[in-house]
């Protein structure tokens, strides 16, 4: 794997982690059960994406 490809994966990992944290903050603060459930789905999806990118390294 080239250094440019590794940088791309590192960048993607950072974005996935950031989005997961943002969604988790929303889960922790939202009161509406439907919105909270949707935010939790986004947390789970971003963790899944993070795991897939991490597996590439």
C-alpha distance matrix in Angstrom:
0.0 3.8 6.7 8.3 6.3 6.9 10.3 10.9 10.5 12.7 15.1 15.5 16.2 18.7 20.4 20.7 22.2 24.5 25.8 26.4 28.4 30.3 31.2 32.2 34.5 36.0 36.6 38.4 40.6 41.4 44.8 44.7 43.6 42.1 40.0 39.0 37.9 35.9 34.2 33.5 31.8 29.5 28.7 27.9 25.8 23.7 23.3 22.1 19.5 18.4 18.1 16.0 13.5 13.8 13.2 9.6 9.0
3.8 0.0 3.8 5.3 5.2 6.4 8.7 10.0 10.8 12.4 14.3 15.5 16.6 18.6 20.2 21.2 22.7 24.5 26.0 27.1 28.8 30.5 31.8 33.0 34.9 36.5 37.5 39.1 41.1 42.0 45.5 45.5 44.7 43.1 40.8 40.0 39.2 36.9 35.1 34.7 33.2 30.6 29.9 29.5 27.3 24.9 24.8 24.0 21.1 19.9 20.2 18.3 15.2 15.8 15.9 12.4 11.4
6.7 3.8 0.0 3.8 5.4 5.0 6.2 8.7 9.9 10.4 12.2 14.2 15.2 16.5 18.4 19.9 21.0 22.5 24.4 25.6 27.0 28.7 30.3 31.4 33.0 34.8 36.0 37.4 39.3 40.5 44.1 44.3 43.8 42.4 39.8 38.9 38.4 36.2 34.1 33.8 32.7 29.9 28.9 29.0 27.0 24.2 24.2 23.9 21.0 19.2 20.1 18.7 15.2 15.4 16.5 13.2 11.5
8.3 5.3 3.8 0.0 3.8 5.4 5.1 6.3 8.8 9.8 10.6 12.4 14.3 15.4 16.7 18.5 20.0 21.2 22.8 24.4 25.9 27.2 28.8 30.3 31.8 33.3 34.7 36.3 38.0 38.9 42.5 42.6 42.2 40.6 38.0 37.4 36.9 34.4 32.4 32.5 31.2 28.2 27.7 28.0 25.6 22.9 23.4 23.1 19.8 18.5 19.9 18.2 14.7 15.7 17.0 13.7 12.8
6.3 5.2 5.4 3.8 0.0 3.8 5.4 5.0 6.3 8.6 9.8 10.6 12.4 14.3 15.4 16.5 18.4 20.0 21.2 22.5 24.5 25.8 27.0 28.5 30.4 31.7 32.8 34.7 36.5 37.2 40.7 40.7 40.0 38.3 35.9 35.2 34.5 32.1 30.2 30.1 28.6 25.8 25.3 25.2 22.8 20.3 20.7 20.0 16.8 15.8 16.8 14.8 11.4 12.8 13.7 10.2 10.0
6.9 6.4 5.0 5.4 3.8 0.0 3.8 5.4 5.1 6.1 8.5 9.8 10.4 12.3 14.3 15.2 16.4 18.3 20.0 20.9 22.5 24.4 25.7 26.8 28.7 30.4 31.3 32.8 34.9 35.9 39.5 39.7 39.0 37.6 35.2 34.2 33.6 31.5 29.3 28.9 27.8 25.0 24.0 24.0 22.0 19.3 19.2 18.9 16.0 14.2 15.1 13.9 10.3 10.6 12.1 9.1 7.6
10.3 8.7 6.2 5.1 5.4 3.8 0.0 3.8 5.4 5.0 6.1 8.6 9.8 10.6 12.4 14.2 15.3 16.5 18.4 19.9 21.2 22.6 24.4 25.7 27.1 28.8 30.2 31.6 33.3 34.5 38.1 38.5 38.1 36.8 34.1 33.2 33.0 30.7 28.4 28.4 27.5 24.4 23.5 24.1 22.1 19.0 19.4 19.7 16.5 14.6 16.4 15.5 11.7 12.3 14.6 12.0 10.7
10.9 10.0 8.7 6.3 5.0 5.4 3.8 0.0 3.8 5.4 5.1 6.2 8.6 9.9 10.6 12.3 14.2 15.4 16.6 18.3 20.1 21.2 22.6 24.3 25.9 27.2 28.6 30.3 31.9 32.7 36.3 36.3 35.9 34.3 31.6 31.1 30.7 28.2 26.1 26.3 25.0 21.9 21.5 21.9 19.6 16.7 17.6 17.5 14.0 12.9 15.0 13.5 9.9 11.7 13.8 11.1 11.0
10.5 10.8 9.9 8.8 6.3 5.1 5.4 3.8 0.0 3.8 5.4 5.0 6.1 8.6 9.8 10.4 12.1 14.1 15.3 16.3 18.3 19.9 21.0 22.3 24.3 25.7 26.7 28.4 30.4 31.2 34.7 34.8 34.0 32.6 30.2 29.3 28.6 26.4 24.4 24.1 22.8 20.0 19.2 19.3 17.1 14.4 14.6 14.5 11.3 9.8 11.4 10.1 6.4 7.9 10.1 7.9 7.8
12.7 12.4 10.4 9.8 8.6 6.1 5.0 5.4 3.8 0.0 3.8 5.5 5.1 6.3 8.8 10.0 10.6 12.3 14.4 15.4 16.6 18.5 20.1 21.1 22.7 24.6 25.7 27.0 29.0 30.2 33.8 34.3 33.8 32.7 30.0 28.9 28.7 26.7 24.2 23.9 23.3 20.3 19.0 19.6 18.0 14.7 14.7 15.5 12.7 10.2 12.2 12.1 8.4 8.6 11.7 10.2 8.9
15.1 14.3 12.2 10.6 9.8 8.5 6.1 5.1 5.4 3.8 0.0 3.8 5.4 5.1 6.3 8.7 9.9 10.6 12.4 14.3 15.5 16.6 18.5 20.0 21.3 22.9 24.4 25.9 27.4 28.5 32.2 32.5 32.3 31.0 28.2 27.4 27.4 25.1 22.6 22.9 22.3 19.0 18.1 19.2 17.4 14.0 14.9 15.9 12.7 10.8 13.7 13.5 10.0 11.1 14.3 12.9 12.3
15.5 15.5 14.2 12.4 10.6 9.8 8.6 6.2 5.0 5.5 3.8 0.0 3.8 5.4 5.1 6.1 8.5 9.8 10.6 12.2 14.3 15.4 16.5 18.2 20.0 21.2 22.4 24.3 26.0 26.7 30.2 30.3 29.8 28.3 25.7 24.9 24.6 22.2 20.0 20.2 19.1 15.9 15.4 16.1 13.9 10.8 12.0 12.5 9.1 7.9 10.9 10.4 7.3 9.4 12.3 11.3 11.7
16.2 16.6 15.2 14.3 12.4 10.4 9.8 8.6 6.1 5.1 5.4 3.8 0.0 3.8 5.5 5.2 6.1 8.5 10.0 10.5 12.3 14.2 15.4 16.3 18.4 20.1 20.9 22.5 24.5 25.6 29.1 29.4 28.8 27.7 25.2 23.9 23.6 21.7 19.2 18.8 18.2 15.3 13.9 14.5 13.1 9.7 9.8 11.0 8.3 5.7 8.6 9.3 6.4 7.1 10.6 10.6 10.4
18.7 18.6 16.5 15.4 14.3 12.3 10.6 9.9 8.6 6.3 5.1 5.4 3.8 0.0 3.8 5.5 5.2 6.1 8.6 9.9 10.6 12.3 14.3 15.3 16.6 18.5 19.9 21.1 22.8 24.2 27.9 28.5 28.3 27.5 24.6 23.4 23.7 21.8 18.8 19.0 18.9 15.7 14.2 15.7 14.7 10.9 11.5 13.5 11.1 8.5 11.8 12.9 10.2 10.5 14.2 14.2 13.5
20.4 20.2 18.4 16.7 15.4 14.3 12.4 10.6 9.8 8.8 6.3 5.1 5.5 3.8 0.0 3.8 5.4 5.1 6.1 8.5 9.9 10.5 12.2 14.1 15.4 16.6 18.3 20.0 21.3 22.2 25.9 26.2 26.1 24.9 21.9 21.2 21.5 19.2 16.4 17.1 16.8 13.3 12.5 14.4 12.8 9.2 11.0 12.8 10.0 8.7 12.5 13.1 10.9 12.3 15.7 15.5 15.7
20.7 21.2 19.9 18.5 16.5 15.2 14.2 12.3 10.4 10.0 8.7 6.1 5.2 5.5 3.8 0.0 3.8 5.5 5.2 6.1 8.7 9.9 10.6 12.1 14.3 15.4 16.3 18.3 20.2 20.8 24.3 24.5 23.9 22.7 20.1 19.0 18.8 16.7 14.2 14.3 13.7 10.5 9.4 10.8 9.3 5.6 7.2 9.1 6.7 5.6 9.4 10.4 9.0 10.4 13.6 14.2 14.9
22.2 22.7 21.0 20.0 18.4 16.4 15.3 14.2 12.1 10.6 9.9 8.5 6.1 5.2 5.4 3.8 0.0 3.8 5.5 5.1 6.2 8.7 10.0 10.5 12.4 14.3 15.2 16.5 18.6 19.9 23.4 24.1 23.7 23.0 20.4 18.7 19.0 17.5 14.4 14.1 14.5 11.6 9.4 11.2 11.0 7.2 7.4 10.4 9.2 6.8 10.0 12.2 10.9 11.0 14.4 15.6 15.5
24.5 24.5 22.5 21.2 20.0 18.3 16.5 15.4 14.1 12.3 10.6 9.8 8.5 6.1 5.1 5.5 3.8 0.0 3.8 5.4 5.2 6.2 8.7 9.9 10.7 12.6 14.3 15.4 16.9 18.3 22.0 22.8 23.0 22.3 19.2 18.0 18.9 17.1 13.8 14.4 15.2 11.9 10.3 13.0 12.7 9.1 10.3 13.4 11.9 10.2 13.7 15.5 14.0 14.5 18.0 18.8 18.6
25.8 26.0 24.4 22.8 21.2 20.0 18.4 16.6 15.3 14.4 12.4 10.6 10.0 8.6 6.1 5.2 5.5 3.8 0.0 3.8 5.4 5.0 6.1 8.5 9.8 10.6 12.3 14.2 15.5 16.1 19.8 20.1 20.1 19.1 16.0 15.2 15.8 13.7 10.6 11.6 12.0 8.4 7.7 10.6 9.9 6.8 9.2 11.9 10.6 10.1 13.6 15.0 14.2 15.4 18.5 19.4 20.0
26.4 27.1 25.6 24.4 22.5 20.9 19.9 18.3 16.3 15.4 14.3 12.2 10.5 9.9 8.5 6.1 5.1 5.4 3.8 0.0 3.8 5.5 5.2 6.1 8.6 9.8 10.4 12.3 14.4 15.2 18.6 19.1 18.6 18.0 15.3 13.6 14.0 12.6 9.4 9.2 10.1 7.2 4.9 7.8 8.3 5.4 6.6 9.9 9.8 8.9 11.8 14.0 13.9 14.4 17.4 19.0 19.5
28.4 28.8 27.0 25.9 24.5 22.5 21.2 20.1 18.3 16.6 15.5 14.3 12.3 10.6 9.9 8.7 6.2 5.2 5.4 3.8 0.0 3.8 5.4 5.0 6.2 8.6 9.7 10.5 12.4 14.1 17.7 18.9 18.9 18.9 16.0 14.0 15.2 14.4 10.7 10.8 12.7 10.2 7.6 10.8 12.0 9.2 9.7 13.3 13.3 11.8 14.6 17.2 16.7 16.7 19.9 21.5 21.5
30.3 30.5 28.7 27.2 25.8 24.4 22.6 21.2 19.9 18.5 16.6 15.4 14.2 12.3 10.5 9.9 8.7 6.2 5.0 5.5 3.8 0.0 3.8 5.4 5.2 6.4 8.8 10.0 10.9 12.1 15.9 16.9 17.5 17.2 13.9 12.6 14.3 12.9 9.3 10.7 12.5 9.7 8.4 12.1 12.8 10.4 12.0 15.2 14.8 14.1 17.2 19.3 18.7 19.3 22.5 23.8 24.1
31.2 31.8 30.3 28.8 27.0 25.7 24.4 22.6 21.0 20.1 18.5 16.5 15.4 14.3 12.2 10.6 10.0 8.7 6.1 5.2 5.4 3.8 0.0 3.8 5.3 4.9 6.2 8.7 9.9 10.2 13.8 14.3 14.3 13.8 10.7 9.3 10.6 9.3 5.6 7.0 8.9 6.5 5.6 9.3 10.3 8.9 10.7 13.6 13.8 13.8 16.5 18.5 18.7 19.5 22.3 23.9 24.7
32.2 33.0 31.4 30.3 28.5 26.8 25.7 24.3 22.3 21.1 20.0 18.2 16.3 15.3 14.1 12.1 10.5 9.9 8.5 6.1 5.0 5.4 3.8 0.0 3.8 5.3 4.9 6.2 8.7 10.0 13.2 14.5 14.1 14.6 12.0 9.4 10.9 10.8 7.2 7.0 9.9 8.6 6.1 9.4 11.6 10.3 10.7 14.0 15.0 14.4 16.6 19.2 19.6 19.7 22.4 24.5 24.9
34.5 34.9 33.0 31.8 30.4 28.7 27.1 25.9 24.3 22.7 21.3 20.0 18.4 16.6 15.4 14.3 12.4 10.7 9.8 8.6 6.2 5.2 5.3 3.8 0.0 3.8 5.4 5.1 6.3 8.6 12.1 14.0 14.6 15.4 12.4 10.2 12.7 12.7 9.0 9.9 13.0 11.5 9.6 13.1 15.0 13.5 14.2 17.6 18.2 17.4 19.9 22.5 22.4 22.5 25.5 27.4 27.5
36.0 36.5 34.8 33.3 31.7 30.4 28.8 27.2 25.7 24.6 22.9 21.2 20.1 18.5 16.6 15.4 14.3 12.6 10.6 9.8 8.6 6.4 4.9 5.3 3.8 0.0 3.8 5.4 5.2 5.7 9.4 10.7 11.6 12.1 8.8 7.2 10.2 9.8 6.5 8.5 11.4 10.2 9.6 13.0 14.6 13.8 15.2 18.1 18.7 18.7 21.2 23.4 23.6 24.2 27.0 28.7 29.4
36.6 37.5 36.0 34.7 32.8 31.3 30.2 28.6 26.7 25.7 24.4 22.4 20.9 19.9 18.3 16.3 15.2 14.3 12.3 10.4 9.7 8.8 6.2 4.9 5.4 3.8 0.0 3.8 5.6 5.6 8.4 9.7 9.4 10.5 8.1 5.1 7.6 8.6 5.7 6.1 9.7 9.7 8.6 11.4 13.7 13.6 14.4 17.1 18.5 18.5 20.5 22.9 23.7 24.1 26.5 28.7 29.4
38.4 39.1 37.4 36.3 34.7 32.8 31.6 30.3 28.4 27.0 25.9 24.3 22.5 21.1 20.0 18.3 16.5 15.4 14.2 12.3 10.5 10.0 8.7 6.2 5.1 5.4 3.8 0.0 3.8 6.1 8.5 11.0 11.3 13.2 11.1 8.1 10.9 12.3 9.5 9.5 13.2 13.2 11.4 14.2 16.8 16.3 16.5 19.6 21.0 20.5 22.4 25.1 25.7 25.7 28.3 30.5 30.9
40.6 41.1 39.3 38.0 36.5 34.9 33.3 31.9 30.4 29.0 27.4 26.0 24.5 22.8 21.3 20.2 18.6 16.9 15.5 14.4 12.4 10.9 9.9 8.7 6.3 5.2 5.6 3.8 0.0 3.8 6.5 9.4 11.0 12.9 10.4 8.4 12.0 13.0 10.4 11.6 15.1 14.7 13.8 16.8 19.0 18.5 19.3 22.3 23.4 23.1 25.3 27.8 28.2 28.4 31.1 33.2 33.6
41.4 42.0 40.5 38.9 37.2 35.9 34.5 32.7 31.2 30.2 28.5 26.7 25.6 24.2 22.2 20.8 19.9 18.3 16.1 15.2 14.1 12.1 10.2 10.0 8.6 5.7 5.6 6.1 3.8 0.0 3.8 5.8 7.7 9.4 6.9 5.7 9.5 10.4 8.8 10.6 13.6 13.7 13.7 16.4 18.3 18.4 19.7 22.2 23.3 23.7 25.8 28.0 28.7 29.3 31.8 33.8 34.6
44.8 45.5 44.1 42.5 40.7 39.5 38.1 36.3 34.7 33.8 32.2 30.2 29.1 27.9 25.9 24.3 23.4 22.0 19.8 18.6 17.7 15.9 13.8 13.2 12.1 9.4 8.4 8.5 6.5 3.8 0.0 3.8 6.2 8.9 7.8 6.9 10.3 12.0 11.4 12.7 15.6 16.4 16.5 18.8 20.9 21.5 22.5 24.9 26.3 26.8 28.7 30.9 31.8 32.4 34.7 36.9 37.8
44.7 45.5 44.3 42.6 40.7 39.7 38.5 36.3 34.8 34.3 32.5 30.3 29.4 28.5 26.2 24.5 24.1 22.8 20.1 19.1 18.9 16.9 14.3 14.5 14.0 10.7 9.7 11.0 9.4 5.8 3.8 0.0 3.8 5.6 5.4 6.0 8.6 10.1 10.6 12.2 14.4 15.5 16.4 18.4 20.1 21.1 22.6 24.4 25.8 26.8 28.6 30.5 31.7 32.6 34.7 36.7 38.0
43.6 44.7 43.8 42.2 40.0 39.0 38.1 35.9 34.0 33.8 32.3 29.8 28.8 28.3 26.1 23.9 23.7 23.0 20.1 18.6 18.9 17.5 14.3 14.1 14.6 11.6 9.4 11.3 11.0 7.7 6.2 3.8 0.0 3.8 5.6 5.0 6.0 8.6 9.8 10.4 12.3 14.3 15.1 16.4 18.3 19.9 21.0 22.5 24.3 25.5 26.9 28.7 30.3 31.2 32.9 35.2 36.7
42.1 43.1 42.4 40.6 38.3 37.6 36.8 34.3 32.6 32.7 31.0 28.3 27.7 27.5 24.9 22.7 23.0 22.3 19.1 18.0 18.9 17.2 13.8 14.6 15.4 12.1 10.5 13.2 12.9 9.4 8.9 5.6 3.8 0.0 3.8 5.4 5.1 6.2 8.6 9.8 10.7 12.6 14.3 15.4 16.6 18.5 20.1 21.2 22.7 24.4 25.9 27.3 28.9 30.2 31.8 33.9 35.6
40.0 40.8 39.8 38.0 35.9 35.2 34.1 31.6 30.2 30.0 28.2 25.7 25.2 24.6 21.9 20.1 20.4 19.2 16.0 15.3 16.0 13.9 10.7 12.0 12.4 8.8 8.1 11.1 10.4 6.9 7.8 5.4 5.6 3.8 0.0 3.8 5.4 5.1 6.1 8.5 9.9 10.7 12.4 14.3 15.3 16.6 18.5 20.0 21.0 22.5 24.4 25.9 27.1 28.4 30.3 32.2 33.7
39.0 40.0 38.9 37.4 35.2 34.2 33.2 31.1 29.3 28.9 27.4 24.9 23.9 23.4 21.2 19.0 18.7 18.0 15.2 13.6 14.0 12.6 9.3 9.4 10.2 7.2 5.1 8.1 8.4 5.7 6.9 6.0 5.0 5.4 3.8 0.0 3.8 5.5 5.1 6.2 8.7 9.9 10.5 12.4 14.3 15.3 16.6 18.4 20.0 21.0 22.6 24.5 25.8 26.7 28.7 30.8 32.1
37.9 39.2 38.4 36.9 34.5 33.6 33.0 30.7 28.6 28.7 27.4 24.6 23.6 23.7 21.5 18.8 19.0 18.9 15.8 14.0 15.2 14.3 10.6 10.9 12.7 10.2 7.6 10.9 12.0 9.5 10.3 8.6 6.0 5.1 5.4 3.8 0.0 3.8 5.5 5.0 6.3 8.8 9.8 10.6 12.4 14.3 15.4 16.6 18.5 19.9 21.1 22.8 24.6 25.6 27.1 29.4 31.0
35.9 36.9 36.2 34.4 32.1 31.5 30.7 28.2 26.4 26.7 25.1 22.2 21.7 21.8 19.2 16.7 17.5 17.1 13.7 12.6 14.4 12.9 9.3 10.8 12.7 9.8 8.6 12.3 13.0 10.4 12.0 10.1 8.6 6.2 5.1 5.5 3.8 0.0 3.8 5.4 5.1 6.5 8.8 10.0 10.6 12.5 14.4 15.4 16.6 18.4 20.1 21.3 22.8 24.3 25.9 27.8 29.6
34.2 35.1 34.1 32.4 30.2 29.3 28.4 26.1 24.4 24.2 22.6 20.0 19.2 18.8 16.4 14.2 14.4 13.8 10.6 9.4 10.7 9.3 5.6 7.2 9.0 6.5 5.7 9.5 10.4 8.8 11.4 10.6 9.8 8.6 6.1 5.1 5.5 3.8 0.0 3.8 5.4 5.1 6.3 8.8 9.8 10.6 12.4 14.3 15.3 16.4 18.4 20.1 21.1 22.3 24.4 26.2 27.6
33.5 34.7 33.8 32.5 30.1 28.9 28.4 26.3 24.1 23.9 22.9 20.2 18.8 19.0 17.1 14.3 14.1 14.4 11.6 9.2 10.8 10.7 7.0 7.0 9.9 8.5 6.1 9.5 11.6 10.6 12.7 12.2 10.4 9.8 8.5 6.2 5.0 5.4 3.8 0.0 3.8 5.3 4.9 6.2 8.6 9.8 10.6 12.4 14.2 15.2 16.6 18.6 20.1 20.8 22.6 24.9 26.3
31.8 33.2 32.7 31.2 28.6 27.8 27.5 25.0 22.8 23.3 22.3 19.1 18.2 18.9 16.8 13.7 14.5 15.2 12.0 10.1 12.7 12.5 8.9 9.9 13.0 11.4 9.7 13.2 15.1 13.6 15.6 14.4 12.3 10.7 9.9 8.7 6.3 5.1 5.4 3.8 0.0 3.8 5.4 5.1 6.1 8.6 9.9 10.5 12.3 14.2 15.3 16.6 18.5 19.8 21.2 23.3 25.1
29.5 30.6 29.9 28.2 25.8 25.0 24.4 21.9 20.0 20.3 19.0 15.9 15.3 15.7 13.3 10.5 11.6 11.9 8.4 7.2 10.2 9.7 6.5 8.6 11.5 10.2 9.7 13.2 14.7 13.7 16.4 15.5 14.3 12.6 10.7 9.9 8.8 6.5 5.1 5.3 3.8 0.0 3.8 5.4 5.0 6.0 8.5 9.7 10.4 12.1 14.1 15.3 16.4 18.0 19.8 21.5 23.2
28.7 29.9 28.9 27.7 25.3 24.0 23.5 21.5 19.2 19.0 18.1 15.4 13.9 14.2 12.5 9.4 9.4 10.3 7.7 4.9 7.6 8.4 5.6 6.1 9.6 9.6 8.6 11.4 13.8 13.7 16.5 16.4 15.1 14.3 12.4 10.5 9.8 8.8 6.3 4.9 5.4 3.8 0.0 3.8 5.5 5.3 6.2 8.6 9.9 10.5 12.3 14.4 15.5 16.2 18.3 20.4 21.6
27.9 29.5 29.0 28.0 25.2 24.0 24.1 21.9 19.3 19.6 19.2 16.1 14.5 15.7 14.4 10.8 11.2 13.0 10.6 7.8 10.8 12.1 9.3 9.4 13.1 13.0 11.4 14.2 16.8 16.4 18.8 18.4 16.4 15.4 14.3 12.4 10.6 10.0 8.8 6.2 5.1 5.4 3.8 0.0 3.8 5.5 5.1 6.2 8.7 9.8 10.6 12.5 14.5 15.2 16.6 19.0 20.6
25.8 27.3 27.0 25.6 22.8 22.0 22.1 19.6 17.1 18.0 17.4 13.9 13.1 14.7 12.8 9.3 11.0 12.7 9.9 8.3 12.0 12.8 10.3 11.6 15.0 14.6 13.7 16.8 19.0 18.3 20.9 20.1 18.3 16.6 15.3 14.3 12.4 10.6 9.8 8.6 6.1 5.0 5.5 3.8 0.0 3.8 5.4 5.0 6.2 8.6 9.8 10.7 12.5 14.1 15.4 17.3 19.3
23.7 24.9 24.2 22.9 20.3 19.3 19.0 16.7 14.4 14.7 14.0 10.8 9.7 10.9 9.2 5.6 7.2 9.1 6.8 5.4 9.2 10.4 8.9 10.3 13.5 13.8 13.6 16.3 18.5 18.4 21.5 21.1 19.9 18.5 16.6 15.3 14.3 12.5 10.6 9.8 8.6 6.0 5.3 5.5 3.8 0.0 3.8 5.3 4.9 6.0 8.5 9.8 10.5 12.0 14.1 15.7 17.2
23.3 24.8 24.2 23.4 20.7 19.2 19.4 17.6 14.6 14.7 14.9 12.0 9.8 11.5 11.0 7.2 7.4 10.3 9.2 6.6 9.7 12.0 10.7 10.7 14.2 15.2 14.4 16.5 19.3 19.7 22.5 22.6 21.0 20.1 18.5 16.6 15.4 14.4 12.4 10.6 9.9 8.5 6.2 5.1 5.4 3.8 0.0 3.8 5.4 5.0 6.1 8.7 10.0 10.3 12.2 14.5 15.7
22.1 24.0 23.9 23.1 20.0 18.9 19.7 17.5 14.5 15.5 15.9 12.5 11.0 13.5 12.8 9.1 10.4 13.4 11.9 9.9 13.3 15.2 13.6 14.0 17.6 18.1 17.1 19.6 22.3 22.2 24.9 24.4 22.5 21.2 20.0 18.4 16.6 15.4 14.3 12.4 10.5 9.7 8.6 6.2 5.0 5.3 3.8 0.0 3.8 5.4 5.1 6.3 8.8 9.8 10.7 13.0 15.0
19.5 21.1 21.0 19.8 16.8 16.0 16.5 14.0 11.3 12.7 12.7 9.1 8.3 11.1 10.0 6.7 9.2 11.9 10.6 9.8 13.3 14.8 13.8 15.0 18.2 18.7 18.5 21.0 23.4 23.3 26.3 25.8 24.3 22.7 21.0 20.0 18.5 16.6 15.3 14.2 12.3 10.4 9.9 8.7 6.2 4.9 5.4 3.8 0.0 3.8 5.4 5.1 6.3 8.5 9.9 11.2 13.3
18.4 19.9 19.2 18.5 15.8 14.2 14.6 12.9 9.8 10.2 10.8 7.9 5.7 8.5 8.7 5.6 6.8 10.2 10.1 8.9 11.8 14.1 13.8 14.4 17.4 18.7 18.5 20.5 23.1 23.7 26.8 26.8 25.5 24.4 22.5 21.0 19.9 18.4 16.4 15.2 14.2 12.1 10.5 9.8 8.6 6.0 5.0 5.4 3.8 0.0 3.8 5.5 5.3 6.0 8.5 10.1 11.2
18.1 20.2 20.1 19.9 16.8 15.1 16.4 15.0 11.4 12.2 13.7 10.9 8.6 11.8 12.5 9.4 10.0 13.7 13.6 11.8 14.6 17.2 16.5 16.6 19.9 21.2 20.5 22.4 25.3 25.8 28.7 28.6 26.9 25.9 24.4 22.6 21.1 20.1 18.4 16.6 15.3 14.1 12.3 10.6 9.8 8.5 6.1 5.1 5.4 3.8 0.0 3.8 5.5 5.0 6.1 8.8 10.2
16.0 18.3 18.7 18.2 14.8 13.9 15.5 13.5 10.1 12.1 13.5 10.4 9.3 12.9 13.1 10.4 12.2 15.5 15.0 14.0 17.2 19.3 18.5 19.2 22.5 23.4 22.9 25.1 27.8 28.0 30.9 30.5 28.7 27.3 25.9 24.5 22.8 21.3 20.1 18.6 16.6 15.3 14.4 12.5 10.7 9.8 8.7 6.3 5.1 5.5 3.8 0.0 3.8 5.4 5.2 6.8 9.4
13.5 15.2 15.2 14.7 11.4 10.3 11.7 9.9 6.4 8.4 10.0 7.3 6.4 10.2 10.9 9.0 10.9 14.0 14.2 13.9 16.7 18.7 18.7 19.6 22.4 23.6 23.7 25.7 28.2 28.7 31.8 31.7 30.3 28.9 27.1 25.8 24.6 22.8 21.1 20.1 18.5 16.4 15.5 14.5 12.5 10.5 10.0 8.8 6.3 5.3 5.5 3.8 0.0 3.8 5.4 5.3 7.3
13.8 15.8 15.4 15.7 12.8 10.6 12.3 11.7 7.9 8.6 11.1 9.4 7.1 10.5 12.3 10.4 11.0 14.5 15.4 14.4 16.7 19.3 19.5 19.7 22.5 24.2 24.1 25.7 28.4 29.3 32.4 32.6 31.2 30.2 28.4 26.7 25.6 24.3 22.3 20.8 19.8 18.0 16.2 15.2 14.1 12.0 10.3 9.8 8.5 6.0 5.0 5.4 3.8 0.0 3.8 5.3 5.5
13.2 15.9 16.5 17.0 13.7 12.1 14.6 13.8 10.1 11.7 14.3 12.3 10.6 14.2 15.7 13.6 14.4 18.0 18.5 17.4 19.9 22.5 22.3 22.4 25.5 27.0 26.5 28.3 31.1 31.8 34.7 34.7 32.9 31.8 30.3 28.7 27.1 25.9 24.4 22.6 21.2 19.8 18.3 16.6 15.4 14.1 12.2 10.7 9.9 8.5 6.1 5.2 5.4 3.8 0.0 3.8 5.4
9.6 12.4 13.2 13.7 10.2 9.1 12.0 11.1 7.9 10.2 12.9 11.3 10.6 14.2 15.5 14.2 15.6 18.8 19.4 19.0 21.5 23.8 23.9 24.5 27.4 28.7 28.7 30.5 33.2 33.8 36.9 36.7 35.2 33.9 32.2 30.8 29.4 27.8 26.2 24.9 23.3 21.5 20.4 19.0 17.3 15.7 14.5 13.0 11.2 10.1 8.8 6.8 5.3 5.3 3.8 0.0 3.8
9.0 11.4 11.5 12.8 10.0 7.6 10.7 11.0 7.8 8.9 12.3 11.7 10.4 13.5 15.7 14.9 15.5 18.6 20.0 19.5 21.5 24.1 24.7 24.9 27.5 29.4 29.4 30.9 33.6 34.6 37.8 38.0 36.7 35.6 33.7 32.1 31.0 29.6 27.6 26.3 25.1 23.2 21.6 20.6 19.3 17.2 15.7 15.0 13.3 11.2 10.2 9.4 7.3 5.5 5.4 3.8 0.0
